[in-house]
Amino acid sequence: MRENSPAIRVLIVDDHPVLRAGVAAMLGNHSDMVVVGEAGDGAEALDQFRTLHPDVVVMDLQMPGTNGVEATAAIRAEAPSAKILVLTTYAGDVQAVRALRAGATGYLLKNSLRTGIVDAVRSVHAGRRHIDPAVSEQIALHVADDPLTERELSVLELVALGHANKQAAAELGLAEETVKAHLKNIFLKLDVNDRTRAVTVAIERGILGG
């Protein structure tokens, strides 16, 4: 830290207290940053942000209630210059793009936490975008892919719940043949050959869940 430069004030948001403590300990080892608060969900994160006005928010995505994407959007709506670093387990491109569009300025995977968190906080604080290389690779890989339509997503969500084609058709008010046609399109778009793999890929990429 440059002499007389104020420390970077960090708010940590995650629903796991042990992880929050771990991040706080890692950041606390560096004189140019200080953890000013913690929150266990998105709603609390917004409250803490309003009270503490941190320089950087370290934000988990998967949380009960208000999730990280929603909390990021809410914070940026109130403070357009807020700097938010997403910290997540998932490298999925769809989820990453969703978070970045909501206003995140950084995206770090939890498996890079020990080696990357300090540099990521500094980078985001300095106004640079920091995206984990594994995530950048996934975004580049799928940037030209056709997204699933809302109807295809509805079909896939029911498939993920274990519904057979006939059940999904009844649930959505469609003909069974229409559901089969949607599944065919889903398989093509996700580059898979069966229902199980379609659900797996959709979860990995952040199309389902989160």
N, CA, C and O of each residue as an XYZ file, in Angstrom:
840
protein
N       0.843     -1.203      0.000
C       0.000      0.000      0.000
C       0.878      1.251      0.000
O       1.823      1.358      0.782
N       0.556      2.192     -0.881
C       1.315      3.432     -0.886
C       1.091      4.175      0.431
O       0.007      4.135      1.014
N       2.131      4.843      0.874
C       2.038      5.587      2.131
C       0.899      6.600      2.053
O       0.755      7.319      1.064
N       0.109      6.643      3.095
C      -1.037      7.544      3.219
C      -2.229      7.160      2.350
O      -3.240      7.862      2.372
N      -2.147      6.057      1.574
C      -3.292      5.596      0.800
C      -4.244      4.854      1.722
O      -3.810      4.001      2.496
N      -5.521      5.156      1.654
C      -6.471      4.446      2.525
C      -6.594      2.986      2.116
O      -6.456      2.648      0.941
N      -6.852      2.131      3.083
C      -7.025      0.705      2.797
C      -8.319      0.488      2.019
O      -9.285      1.235      2.173
N      -8.321     -0.544      1.183
C      -9.514     -0.917      0.422
C     -10.514     -1.537      1.392
O     -10.203     -2.526      2.055
N     -11.695     -0.970      1.479
C     -12.715     -1.430      2.416
C     -13.597     -2.475      1.724
O     -14.215     -2.193      0.698
N     -13.649     -3.683      2.294
C     -14.286     -4.830      1.636
C     -15.469     -5.349      2.450
O     -15.384     -5.510      3.667
N     -16.569     -5.606      1.751
C     -17.740     -6.280      2.326
C     -17.791     -7.690      1.742
O     -17.757     -7.849      0.521
N     -17.872     -8.712      2.587
C     -17.900    -10.109      2.141
C     -19.319    -10.651      2.268
O     -19.927    -10.575      3.336
N     -19.844    -11.199      1.171
C     -21.216    -11.727      1.154
C     -21.196    -13.194      0.758
O     -20.845    -13.538     -0.371
N     -21.576    -14.056      1.694
C     -21.646    -15.499      1.430
C     -22.492    -16.122      2.528
O     -22.442    -15.681      3.676
N     -23.276    -17.153      2.183
C     -24.134    -17.751      3.199
C     -23.404    -18.762      4.079
O     -24.009    -19.330      4.989
N     -22.110    -18.999      3.825
C     -21.328    -19.916      4.655
C     -20.365    -19.117      5.540
O     -19.415    -18.523      5.029
N     -20.596    -19.093      6.857
C     -19.749    -18.320      7.766
C     -18.276    -18.713      7.705
O     -17.397    -17.862      7.843
N     -18.004    -20.006      7.497
C     -16.610    -20.461      7.450
C     -15.890    -19.855      6.249
O     -14.736    -19.439      6.350
N     -16.584    -19.809      5.109
C     -15.953    -19.212      3.931
C     -15.736    -17.722      4.129
O     -14.690    -17.190      3.757
N     -16.722    -17.041      4.717
C     -16.543    -15.614      4.993
C     -15.320    -15.385      5.872
O     -14.528    -14.474      5.633
N     -15.181    -16.225      6.887
C     -14.044    -16.088      7.802
C     -12.729    -16.339      7.064
O     -11.728    -15.668      7.315
N     -12.743    -17.314      6.148
C     -11.537    -17.620      5.391
C     -11.121    -16.471      4.491
O      -9.945    -16.114      4.430
N     -12.091    -15.894      3.793
C     -11.792    -14.745      2.928
C     -11.291    -13.572      3.765
O     -10.330    -12.898      3.394
N     -11.948    -13.338      4.890
C     -11.542    -12.229      5.765
C     -10.106    -12.419      6.244
O      -9.337    -11.461      6.315
N      -9.749    -13.665      6.572
C      -8.394    -13.941      7.048
C      -7.368    -13.693      5.941
O      -6.307    -13.121      6.189
N      -7.688    -14.123      4.725
C      -6.761    -13.918      3.601
C      -6.543    -12.434      3.319
O      -5.413    -11.988      3.121
N      -7.635    -11.679      3.305
C      -7.520    -10.246      3.026
C      -6.869     -9.509      4.193
O      -6.154     -8.525      4.001
N      -7.126     -9.998      5.404
C      -6.586     -9.346      6.592
C      -5.085     -9.413      6.704
O      -4.486     -8.675      7.485
N      -4.460    -10.301      5.925
C      -3.002    -10.422      5.936
C      -2.322     -9.331      5.123
O      -1.094     -9.263      5.077
N      -3.117     -8.474      4.481
C      -2.545     -7.444      3.607
C      -2.923     -6.060      4.119
O      -4.089     -5.778      4.396
N      -1.921     -5.211      4.237
C      -2.127     -3.912      4.876
C      -2.940     -2.942      4.035
O      -3.408     -1.921      4.538
N      -3.112     -3.263      2.736
C      -3.846     -2.318      1.887
C      -5.327     -2.640      1.783
O      -6.031     -2.059      0.956
N      -5.813     -3.565      2.618
C      -7.245     -3.849      2.599
C      -7.747     -4.209      3.984
O      -7.009     -4.734      4.818
N      -9.040     -3.909      4.215
C      -9.650     -4.193      5.505
C     -11.093     -4.640      5.282
O     -11.822     -4.038      4.493
N     -11.497     -5.695      5.979
C     -12.876     -6.175      5.880
C     -13.726     -5.355      6.842
O     -13.497     -5.371      8.051
N     -14.706     -4.637      6.300
C     -15.524     -3.755      7.128
C     -16.864     -4.370      7.497
O     -17.561     -3.854      8.370
N     -17.239     -5.487      6.832
C     -18.509     -6.103      7.154
C     -18.711     -7.420      6.435
O     -17.982     -7.755      5.501
N     -19.721     -8.167      6.888
C     -20.083     -9.446      6.286
C     -21.603     -9.527      6.176
O     -22.330     -8.892      6.940
N     -22.072    -10.325      5.206
C     -23.509    -10.546      5.041
C     -23.731    -11.989      4.605
O     -22.893    -12.578      3.921
N     -24.874    -12.555      5.008
C     -25.158    -13.955      4.730
C     -26.105    -14.189      3.577
O     -26.311    -15.332      3.169
N     -26.693    -13.116      3.037
C     -27.562    -13.262      1.867
C     -27.642    -11.929      1.139
O     -27.101    -10.920      1.593
N     -28.334    -11.947     -0.009
C     -28.371    -10.756     -0.845
C     -29.068     -9.574     -0.217
O     -28.624     -8.437     -0.374
N     -30.153     -9.824      0.494
C     -30.889     -8.728      1.128
C     -30.034     -8.050      2.195
O     -30.007     -6.823      2.295
N     -29.340     -8.855      2.986
C     -28.456     -8.303      4.008
C     -27.293     -7.563      3.357
O     -26.813     -6.558      3.881
N     -26.845     -8.069      2.208
C     -25.749     -7.412      1.489
C     -26.127     -5.991      1.102
O     -25.325     -5.068      1.244
N     -27.349     -5.817      0.614
C     -27.809     -4.486      0.216
C     -27.875     -3.564      1.430
O     -27.463     -2.406      1.359
N     -28.393     -4.079      2.542
C     -28.461     -3.284      3.774
C     -27.067     -2.860      4.237
O     -26.841     -1.707      4.604
N     -26.137     -3.824      4.211
C     -24.772     -3.548      4.662
C     -24.081     -2.553      3.726
O     -23.320     -1.690      4.163
N     -24.361     -2.694      2.446
C     -23.762     -1.766      1.482
C     -24.222     -0.340      1.750
O     -23.427      0.599      1.719
N     -25.513     -0.191      2.013
C     -26.057      1.143      2.291
C     -25.433      1.757      3.550
O     -25.205      2.964      3.627
N     -25.168      0.896      4.524
C     -24.626      1.380      5.798
C     -23.126      1.639      5.741
O     -22.641      2.643      6.261
N     -22.393      0.724      5.104
C     -20.930      0.734      5.168
C     -20.241      1.417      3.990
O     -19.109      1.883      4.122
N     -20.907      1.479      2.848
C     -20.312      2.053      1.635
C     -18.914      1.491      1.363
O     -17.948      2.250      1.288
N     -18.797      0.164      1.214
C     -17.483     -0.445      0.981
C     -16.932     -0.081     -0.397
O     -17.683      0.308     -1.292
N     -15.624     -0.210     -0.557
C     -14.990      0.024     -1.861
C     -15.215     -1.152     -2.804
O     -15.393     -0.970     -4.008
N     -15.205     -2.353     -2.245
C     -15.387     -3.577     -3.039
C     -16.305     -4.527     -2.289
O     -16.163     -4.709     -1.080
N     -17.246     -5.132     -3.003
C     -18.101     -6.183     -2.438
C     -17.657     -7.513     -3.042
O     -17.602     -7.658     -4.263
N     -17.340     -8.485     -2.183
C     -17.045     -9.848     -2.630
C     -18.342    -10.631     -2.488
O     -18.805    -10.862     -1.371
N     -18.932    -11.041     -3.604
C     -20.308    -11.535     -3.632
C     -20.416    -12.983     -4.106
O     -19.999    -13.313     -5.217
N     -20.980    -13.846     -3.253
C     -21.324    -15.202     -3.676
C     -22.584    -15.139     -4.549
O     -23.360    -14.190     -4.442
N     -22.790    -16.140     -5.407
C     -23.984    -16.152     -6.257
C     -25.101    -17.010     -5.694
O     -26.254    -16.579     -5.650
N     -24.767    -18.239     -5.257
C     -25.800    -19.156     -4.769
C     -26.064    -18.905     -3.287
O     -25.296    -19.331     -2.425
N     -27.158    -18.208     -3.006
C     -27.537    -17.931     -1.623
C     -29.046    -18.037     -1.499
O     -29.763    -17.791     -2.469
N     -29.540    -18.400     -0.322
C     -30.992    -18.453     -0.131
C     -31.606    -17.061     -0.202
O     -30.948    -16.064      0.099
N     -32.867    -17.003     -0.602
C     -33.525    -15.701     -0.703
C     -33.004    -14.937     -1.899
O     -32.984    -15.451     -3.017
N     -32.582    -13.708     -1.662
C     -32.025    -12.876     -2.733
C     -30.655    -13.397     -3.118
O     -29.739    -13.379     -2.295
N     -30.491    -13.866     -4.363
C     -29.205    -14.432     -4.748
C     -28.213    -13.339     -5.149
O     -28.528    -12.150     -5.124
N     -27.014    -13.773     -5.515
C     -25.948    -12.823     -5.796
C     -26.182    -11.957     -7.014
O     -25.818    -10.781     -7.018
N     -26.788    -12.523     -8.051
C     -27.076    -11.734     -9.251
C     -28.090    -10.641     -8.922
O     -27.919     -9.489     -9.319
N     -29.146    -11.009     -8.196
C     -30.168    -10.036     -7.818
C     -29.593     -8.952     -6.907
O     -29.909     -7.772     -7.058
N     -28.750     -9.360     -5.964
C     -28.140     -8.396     -5.048
C     -27.189     -7.462     -5.793
O     -27.130     -6.266     -5.507
N     -26.448     -8.015     -6.748
C     -25.536     -7.195     -7.553
C     -26.314     -6.145     -8.327
O     -25.931     -4.975     -8.354
N     -27.410     -6.564     -8.959
C     -28.232     -5.627     -9.721
C     -28.822     -4.550     -8.819
O     -28.878     -3.379     -9.196
N     -29.264     -4.950     -7.620
C     -29.865     -3.989     -6.692
C     -28.843     -2.962     -6.211
O     -29.142     -1.771     -6.118
N     -27.642     -3.432     -5.910
C     -26.591     -2.514     -5.453
C     -26.196     -1.544     -6.564
O     -26.055     -0.342     -6.336
N     -26.021     -2.084     -7.767
C     -25.611     -1.227     -8.887
C     -26.710     -0.236     -9.275
O     -26.420      0.850     -9.778
N     -27.976     -0.611     -9.039
C     -29.081      0.309     -9.320
C     -29.005      1.535     -8.411
O     -29.328      2.649     -8.823
N     -28.573      1.312     -7.165
C     -28.462      2.410     -6.215
C     -27.123      3.133     -6.323
O     -27.032      4.342     -6.107
N     -26.080      2.362     -6.665
C     -24.729      2.930     -6.745
C     -24.059      2.421     -8.015
O     -23.352      1.415     -7.967
N     -24.261      3.085     -9.144
C     -23.761      2.608    -10.437
C     -22.246      2.401    -10.489
O     -21.753      1.648    -11.328
N     -21.515      3.061     -9.606
C     -20.060      2.906     -9.611
C     -19.575      1.828     -8.643
O     -18.368      1.644     -8.485
N     -20.503      1.108     -7.989
C     -20.122      0.067     -7.030
C     -19.272     -0.999     -7.710
O     -19.520     -1.358     -8.861
N     -18.282     -1.496     -7.005
C     -17.359     -2.493     -7.544
C     -17.631     -3.826     -6.869
O     -17.433     -3.975     -5.663
N     -18.084     -4.790     -7.654
C     -18.529     -6.067     -7.104
C     -17.743     -7.206     -7.739
O     -17.727     -7.364     -8.959
N     -17.091     -7.999     -6.886
C     -16.329     -9.165     -7.318
C     -17.115    -10.418     -6.954
O     -17.303    -10.722     -5.776
N     -17.572    -11.140     -7.969
C     -18.298    -12.381     -7.736
C     -17.310    -13.483     -7.371
O     -16.267    -13.635     -8.006
N     -17.652    -14.244     -6.343
C     -16.841    -15.387     -5.919
C     -17.750    -16.603     -5.921
O     -18.673    -16.684     -5.111
N     -17.502    -17.556     -6.825
C     -18.441    -18.658     -6.983
C     -17.736    -19.964     -7.310
O     -16.581    -19.979     -7.733
N     -18.459    -21.066     -7.103
C     -17.941    -22.396     -7.405
C     -18.041    -22.705     -8.889
O     -17.307    -23.552     -9.399
N     -18.947    -22.024     -9.589
C     -19.334    -22.446    -10.932
C     -18.686    -21.611    -12.035
O     -18.707    -20.381    -12.002
N     -18.104    -22.318    -13.019
C     -17.450    -21.652    -14.150
C     -18.399    -21.459    -15.322
O     -17.967    -21.049    -16.399
N     -19.679    -21.746    -15.136
C     -20.638    -21.704    -16.229
C     -20.709    -20.357    -16.922
O     -20.798    -19.317    -16.270
N     -20.667    -20.382    -18.256
C     -20.649    -19.138    -19.021
C     -21.955    -18.356    -18.901
O     -21.934    -17.128    -18.819
N     -23.090    -19.055    -18.891
C     -24.383    -18.365    -18.842
C     -24.540    -17.621    -17.515
O     -24.996    -16.478    -17.477
N     -24.155    -18.286    -16.441
C     -24.237    -17.651    -15.122
C     -23.285    -16.465    -15.028
O     -23.628    -15.428    -14.461
N     -22.087    -16.625    -15.586
C     -21.101    -15.545    -15.549
C     -21.610    -14.323    -16.308
O     -21.520    -13.199    -15.814
N     -22.139    -14.543    -17.501
C     -22.659    -13.437    -18.305
C     -23.815    -12.751    -17.580
O     -23.947    -11.527    -17.613
N     -24.649    -13.560    -16.924
C     -25.780    -13.009    -16.165
C     -25.272    -12.076    -15.059
O     -25.819    -10.995    -14.845
N     -24.217    -12.514    -14.360
C     -23.664    -11.704    -13.271
C     -23.001    -10.437    -13.804
O     -23.154     -9.362    -13.225
N     -22.270    -10.562    -14.900
C     -21.591     -9.402    -15.474
C     -22.596     -8.383    -15.993
O     -22.400     -7.176    -15.851
N     -23.677     -8.880    -16.599
C     -24.720     -7.970    -17.079
C     -25.427     -7.271    -15.926
O     -25.914     -6.150    -16.077
N     -25.483     -7.942    -14.764
C     -26.108     -7.336    -13.585
C     -25.235     -6.245    -12.985
O     -25.700     -5.431    -12.187
N     -23.950     -6.235    -13.381
C     -23.076     -5.168    -12.902
C     -21.817     -5.615    -12.195
O     -21.058     -4.778    -11.705
N     -21.571     -6.932    -12.126
C     -20.330     -7.406    -11.512
C     -19.139     -6.920    -12.329
O     -19.199     -6.877    -13.558
N     -18.065     -6.556    -11.651
C     -16.863     -6.101    -12.341
C     -15.731     -7.123    -12.259
O     -14.663     -6.936    -12.842
N     -15.983     -8.198    -11.530
C     -15.008     -9.273    -11.441
C     -15.703    -10.601    -11.208
O     -16.821    -10.646    -10.695
N     -15.028    -11.693    -11.591
C     -15.625    -13.016    -11.469
C     -14.498    -13.997    -11.157
O     -13.658    -14.282    -12.012
N     -14.485    -14.508     -9.934
C     -13.412    -15.388     -9.470
C     -13.989    -16.707     -8.981
O     -14.988    -16.723     -8.261
N     -13.362    -17.820     -9.371
C     -13.807    -19.132     -8.910
C     -13.228    -19.422     -7.524
O     -12.104    -19.033     -7.206
N     -14.024    -20.114     -6.714
C     -13.592    -20.404     -5.346
C     -12.359    -21.297     -5.308
O     -11.602    -21.262     -4.338
N     -12.146    -22.103     -6.357
C     -10.935    -22.933     -6.344
C      -9.681    -22.107     -6.629
O      -8.565    -22.617     -6.529
N      -9.860    -20.835     -6.983
C      -8.729    -19.917     -7.178
C      -8.602    -18.938     -6.012
O      -7.831    -17.981     -6.071
N      -9.364    -19.192     -4.965
C      -9.468    -18.248     -3.856
C      -8.111    -17.918     -3.238
O      -7.759    -16.747     -3.096
N      -7.366    -18.929     -2.877
C      -6.112    -18.707     -2.155
C      -5.090    -17.932     -2.983
O      -4.355    -17.099     -2.452
N      -5.049    -18.208     -4.272
C      -4.047    -17.579     -5.119
C      -4.542    -16.306     -5.802
O      -3.743    -15.486     -6.254
N      -5.872    -16.146     -5.875
C      -6.379    -15.058     -6.690
C      -7.148    -13.948     -6.021
O      -7.324    -12.885     -6.617
N      -7.620    -14.155     -4.787
C      -8.551    -13.206     -4.192
C      -7.936    -11.818     -3.974
O      -8.590    -10.806     -4.226
N      -6.694    -11.769     -3.512
C      -6.068    -10.476     -3.219
C      -5.881     -9.659     -4.493
O      -6.245     -8.484     -4.539
N      -5.316    -10.277     -5.526
C      -5.119     -9.568     -6.793
C      -6.454     -9.166     -7.412
O      -6.568     -8.097     -8.012
N      -7.473    -10.034     -7.265
C      -8.790     -9.733     -7.835
C      -9.407     -8.517     -7.164
O      -9.962     -7.654     -7.844
N      -9.321     -8.434     -5.846
C      -9.863     -7.284     -5.116
C      -9.129     -6.007     -5.530
O      -9.753     -4.974     -5.774
N      -7.812     -6.088     -5.605
C      -7.031     -4.909     -6.007
C      -7.382     -4.469     -7.423
O      -7.518     -3.277     -7.698
N      -7.525     -5.440     -8.315
C      -7.820     -5.136     -9.716
C      -9.184     -4.467     -9.871
O      -9.316     -3.457    -10.563
N     -10.196     -5.042     -9.218
C     -11.546     -4.480     -9.284
C     -11.574     -3.085     -8.660
O     -12.213     -2.175     -9.187
N     -10.881     -2.927     -7.541
C     -10.838     -1.627     -6.881
C     -10.198     -0.573     -7.772
O     -10.577      0.597     -7.729
N      -9.230     -0.988     -8.579
C      -8.529     -0.057     -9.466
C      -9.330      0.267    -10.717
O      -8.888      1.058    -11.551
N     -10.521     -0.347    -10.854
C     -11.378     -0.044    -11.986
C     -11.200     -0.969    -13.173
O     -11.723     -0.707    -14.256
N     -10.455     -2.062    -12.968
C     -10.255     -3.022    -14.050
C     -11.218     -4.185    -13.890
O     -11.604     -4.535    -12.775
N     -11.600     -4.777    -15.005
C     -12.440     -5.978    -14.963
C     -11.542     -7.193    -14.758
O     -10.534     -7.351    -15.446
N     -11.909     -8.043    -13.817
C     -11.104     -9.226    -13.492
C     -11.976    -10.465    -13.657
O     -12.899    -10.686    -12.874
N     -11.685    -11.270    -14.674
C     -12.470    -12.482    -14.918
C     -11.547    -13.692    -14.900
O     -10.531    -13.713    -15.595
N     -11.897    -14.694    -14.111
C     -11.112    -15.924    -14.012
C     -10.884    -16.497    -15.407
O     -11.828    -16.574    -16.194
N      -9.652    -16.903    -15.735
C      -9.360    -17.437    -17.069
C     -10.261    -18.600    -17.484
O     -10.636    -18.703    -18.652
N     -10.608    -19.473    -16.545
C     -11.478    -20.605    -16.870
C     -12.864    -20.130    -17.297
O     -13.493    -20.726    -18.171
N     -13.329    -19.058    -16.675
C     -14.635    -18.494    -17.014
C     -14.573    -17.791    -18.364
O     -15.474    -17.938    -19.190
N     -13.515    -17.031    -18.584
C     -13.338    -16.356    -19.873
C     -13.331    -17.360    -21.016
O     -13.893    -17.107    -22.082
N     -12.691    -18.499    -20.784
C     -12.625    -19.545    -21.806
C     -14.015    -20.084    -22.127
O     -14.346    -20.304    -23.292
N     -14.820    -20.293    -21.102
C     -16.179    -20.801    -21.308
C     -17.052    -19.780    -22.042
O     -17.844    -20.147    -22.909
N     -16.906    -18.505    -21.694
C     -17.674    -17.462    -22.367
C     -17.305    -17.421    -23.852
O     -18.182    -17.352    -24.713
N     -16.005    -17.464    -24.143
C     -15.549    -17.430    -25.537
C     -16.018    -18.660    -26.306
O     -16.371    -18.567    -27.482
N     -16.022    -19.804    -25.642
C     -16.400    -21.059    -26.286
C     -17.853    -21.045    -26.730
O     -18.195    -21.618    -27.764
N     -18.710    -20.392    -25.952
C     -20.149    -20.467    -26.214
C     -20.762    -19.154    -26.713
O     -21.983    -19.038    -26.815
N     -19.927    -18.179    -27.018
C     -20.451    -16.850    -27.351
C     -21.365    -16.857    -28.581
O     -22.274    -16.034    -28.691
N     -21.115    -17.791    -29.502
C     -21.926    -17.829    -30.730
C     -23.084    -18.823    -30.652
O     -23.834    -18.979    -31.616
N     -23.230    -19.490    -29.519
C     -24.292    -20.486    -29.373
C     -25.673    -19.833    -29.389
O     -25.843    -18.710    -28.915
N     -26.649    -20.541    -29.935
C     -28.035    -20.095    -29.844
C     -28.544    -20.358    -28.424
O     -28.432    -21.485    -27.942
N     -29.095    -19.358    -27.748
C     -29.633    -19.591    -26.407
C     -30.926    -20.400    -26.470
O     -31.611    -20.416    -27.493
N     -31.249    -21.063    -25.377
C     -32.525    -21.770    -25.307
C     -33.656    -20.752    -25.250
O     -33.527    -19.698    -24.626
N     -34.762    -21.077    -25.905
C     -35.945    -20.226    -25.806
C     -36.593    -20.437    -24.437
O     -36.252    -21.375    -23.717
N     -37.514    -19.569    -24.093
C     -38.217    -19.725    -22.810
C     -38.951    -21.056    -22.749
O     -38.962    -21.706    -21.704
N     -39.562    -21.468    -23.848
C     -40.288    -22.743    -23.872
C     -39.323    -23.911    -23.727
O     -39.607    -24.864    -23.002
N     -38.193    -23.845    -24.406
C     -37.192    -24.913    -24.282
C     -36.665    -24.989    -22.859
O     -36.438    -26.078    -22.332
N     -36.473    -23.847    -22.245
C     -36.009    -23.828    -20.862
C     -37.059    -24.442    -19.939
O     -36.715    -25.169    -19.008
N     -38.331    -24.154    -20.187
C     -39.406    -24.740    -19.376
C     -39.411    -26.265    -19.495
O     -39.572    -26.975    -18.503
N     -39.231    -26.757    -20.726
C     -39.181    -28.202    -20.945
C     -37.990    -28.802    -20.206
O     -38.121    -29.831    -19.543
N     -36.840    -28.165    -20.319
C     -35.631    -28.694    -19.685
C     -35.746    -28.688    -18.160
O     -35.256    -29.600    -17.494
N     -36.381    -27.678    -17.620
C     -36.580    -27.623    -16.161
C     -37.419    -28.803    -15.682
O     -37.140    -29.377    -14.629
N     -38.443    -29.166    -16.448
C     -39.288    -30.309    -16.085
C     -38.535    -31.622    -16.262
O     -38.704    -32.547    -15.467
N     -37.712    -31.707    -17.292
C     -36.874    -32.892    -17.483
C     -35.921    -33.058    -16.304
O     -35.698    -34.170    -15.826
N     -35.361    -31.940    -15.838
C     -34.457    -31.981    -14.689
C     -35.163    -32.466    -13.427
O     -34.531    -33.038    -12.538
N     -36.474    -32.238    -13.351
C     -37.260    -32.698    -12.199
C     -37.695    -34.156    -12.346
O     -38.358    -34.706    -11.466
N     -37.315    -34.777    -13.471
C     -37.626    -36.181    -13.670
C     -38.905    -36.455    -14.443
O     -39.352    -37.601    -14.502
N     -39.506    -35.428    -15.036
C     -40.741    -35.613    -15.788
C     -40.479    -36.320    -17.119
O     -39.540    -35.976    -17.837
N     -41.301    -37.293    -17.435
C     -41.273    -37.912    -18.755
C     -41.894    -36.944    -19.759
O     -42.509    -35.951    -19.372
N     -41.731    -37.238    -21.047
C     -42.261    -36.341    -22.078
C     -43.757    -36.105    -21.912
O     -44.238    -34.980    -22.047
N     -44.484    -37.178    -21.618
C     -45.934    -37.071    -21.481
C     -46.305    -36.168    -20.308
O     -47.222    -35.352    -20.408
N     -45.580    -36.322    -19.190
C     -45.833    -35.483    -18.014
C     -45.512    -34.025    -18.302
O     -46.268    -33.130    -17.923
N     -44.388    -33.786    -18.972
C     -43.988    -32.422    -19.305
C     -45.016    -31.777    -20.235
O     -45.348    -30.600    -20.092
N     -45.510    -32.563    -21.186
C     -46.514    -32.054    -22.118
C     -47.777    -31.624    -21.376
O     -48.331    -30.557    -21.638
N     -48.227    -32.475    -20.442
C     -49.431    -32.161    -19.671
C     -49.219    -30.916    -18.803
O     -50.108    -30.073    -18.674
N     -48.037    -30.820    -18.218
C     -47.716    -29.677    -17.349
C     -47.720    -28.359    -18.127
O     -48.152    -27.326    -17.616
N     -47.237    -28.410    -19.361
C     -47.095    -27.197    -20.164
C     -48.255    -26.956    -21.120
O     -48.305    -25.931    -21.800
N     -49.186    -27.901    -21.169
C     -50.320    -27.759    -22.070
C     -49.934    -27.913    -23.525
O     -50.477    -27.236    -24.398
N     -48.985    -28.814    -23.784
C     -48.493    -29.046    -25.140
C     -48.766    -30.477    -25.572
O     -49.072    -31.338    -24.747
N     -48.655    -30.723    -26.864
C     -48.699    -32.098    -27.363
C     -47.372    -32.767    -27.055
O     -46.332    -32.110    -27.023
N     -47.409    -34.078    -26.828
C     -46.177    -34.802    -26.514
C     -45.155    -34.675    -27.644
O     -43.954    -34.594    -27.389
N     -45.630    -34.657    -28.884
C     -44.723    -34.524    -30.019
C     -44.021    -33.161    -30.007
O     -42.877    -33.039    -30.445
N     -44.716    -32.147    -29.504
C     -44.110    -30.814    -29.413
C     -42.979    -30.812    -28.398
O     -41.932    -30.205    -28.623
N     -43.195    -31.493    -27.281
C     -42.142    -31.606    -26.268
C     -40.931    -32.324    -26.848
O     -39.790    -31.926    -26.611
N     -41.188    -33.393    -27.613
C     -40.080    -34.128    -28.241
C     -39.305    -33.226    -29.204
O     -38.079    -33.300    -29.284
N     -40.032    -32.375    -29.933
C     -39.369    -31.454    -30.865
C     -38.511    -30.437    -30.105
O     -37.402    -30.110    -30.527
N     -39.036    -29.946    -28.984
C     -38.251    -29.023    -28.164
C     -36.989    -29.706    -27.638
O     -35.911    -29.111    -27.636
N     -37.125    -30.949    -27.195
C     -35.965    -31.682    -26.691
C     -34.913    -31.865    -27.778
O     -33.716    -31.768    -27.509
N     -35.353    -32.126    -28.994
C     -34.416    -32.276    -30.109
C     -33.621    -30.992    -30.309
O     -32.409    -31.032    -30.519
N     -34.308    -29.854    -30.243
C     -33.631    -28.568    -30.379
C     -32.673    -28.312    -29.215
O     -31.575    -27.788    -29.405
N     -33.100    -28.684    -28.016
C     -32.252    -28.529    -26.827
C     -30.973    -29.331    -26.986
O     -29.883    -28.833    -26.706
N     -31.104    -30.582    -27.440
C     -29.934    -31.439    -27.615
C     -28.960    -30.819    -28.619
O     -27.747    -30.844    -28.412
N     -29.498    -30.264    -29.701
C     -28.651    -29.649    -30.723
C     -27.924    -28.426    -30.161
O     -26.726    -28.251    -30.385
N     -28.652    -27.586    -29.433
C     -28.063    -26.360    -28.910
C     -27.011    -26.635    -27.832
O     -26.028    -25.902    -27.718
N     -27.220    -27.687    -27.046
C     -26.279    -28.006    -25.965
C     -25.230    -29.021    -26.393
O     -24.331    -29.361    -25.624
N     -25.352    -29.508    -27.639
C     -24.408    -30.483    -28.193
C     -24.346    -31.751    -27.333
O     -23.273    -32.201    -26.933
N     -25.539    -32.315    -27.061
C     -25.648    -33.538    -26.263
C     -26.554    -34.528    -26.995
O     -27.210    -34.190    -27.981
N     -26.570    -35.767    -26.482
C     -27.345    -36.820    -27.141
C     -28.466    -37.398    -26.292
O     -29.248    -38.215    -26.779
N     -28.558    -36.987    -25.024
C     -29.608    -37.553    -24.183
C     -30.033    -36.569    -23.100
O     -29.388    -35.545    -22.876
N     -31.123    -36.901    -22.441
C     -31.736    -36.025    -21.442
C     -30.825    -35.781    -20.245
O     -30.696    -34.652    -19.771
N     -30.198    -36.843    -19.765
C     -29.337    -36.718    -18.588
C     -28.183    -35.767    -18.847
O     -27.868    -34.910    -18.022
N     -27.555    -35.931    -20.011
C     -26.420    -35.065    -20.346
C     -26.885    -33.626    -20.564
O     -26.164    -32.686    -20.228
N     -28.076    -33.446    -21.120
C     -28.620    -32.100    -21.324
C     -28.764    -31.372    -19.993
O     -28.395    -30.203    -19.875
N     -29.301    -32.067    -18.992
C     -29.477    -31.461    -17.669
C     -28.117    -31.143    -17.045
O     -27.926    -30.074    -16.466
N     -27.168    -32.091    -17.170
C     -25.832    -31.897    -16.593
C     -25.144    -30.680    -17.190
O     -24.608    -29.845    -16.461
N     -25.157    -30.580    -18.511
C     -24.513    -29.453    -19.196
C     -25.206    -28.137    -18.830
O     -24.549    -27.117    -18.624
N     -26.528    -28.174    -18.753
C     -27.273    -26.958    -18.416
C     -26.932    -26.466    -17.016
O     -26.851    -25.260    -16.785
N     -26.734    -27.382    -16.092
C     -26.345    -26.991    -14.730
C     -24.909    -26.451    -14.723
O     -24.624    -25.427    -14.102
N     -24.014    -27.152    -15.420
C     -22.608    -26.728    -15.467
C     -22.459    -25.332    -16.054
O     -21.620    -24.549    -15.608
N     -23.276    -25.023    -17.053
C     -23.154    -23.730    -17.718
C     -23.958    -22.627    -17.031
O     -23.843    -21.456    -17.393
N     -24.767    -22.998    -16.044
C     -25.556    -22.002    -15.340
C     -26.882    -21.698    -16.013
O     -27.545    -20.722    -15.664
N     -27.278    -22.530    -16.981
C     -28.583    -22.356    -17.634
C     -29.678    -22.749    -16.675
O     -30.723    -22.100    -16.621
N     -29.452    -23.813    -15.910
C     -30.372    -24.245    -14.856
C     -29.736    -23.987    -13.510
O     -28.518    -24.066    -13.356
N     -30.568    -23.679    -12.542
C     -30.064    -23.508    -11.183
C     -29.501    -22.124    -10.964
O     -29.384    -21.317    -11.886
N     -29.155    -21.876     -9.715
C     -28.537    -20.605     -9.358
C     -29.482    -19.457     -9.402
O     -29.091    -18.324     -9.123
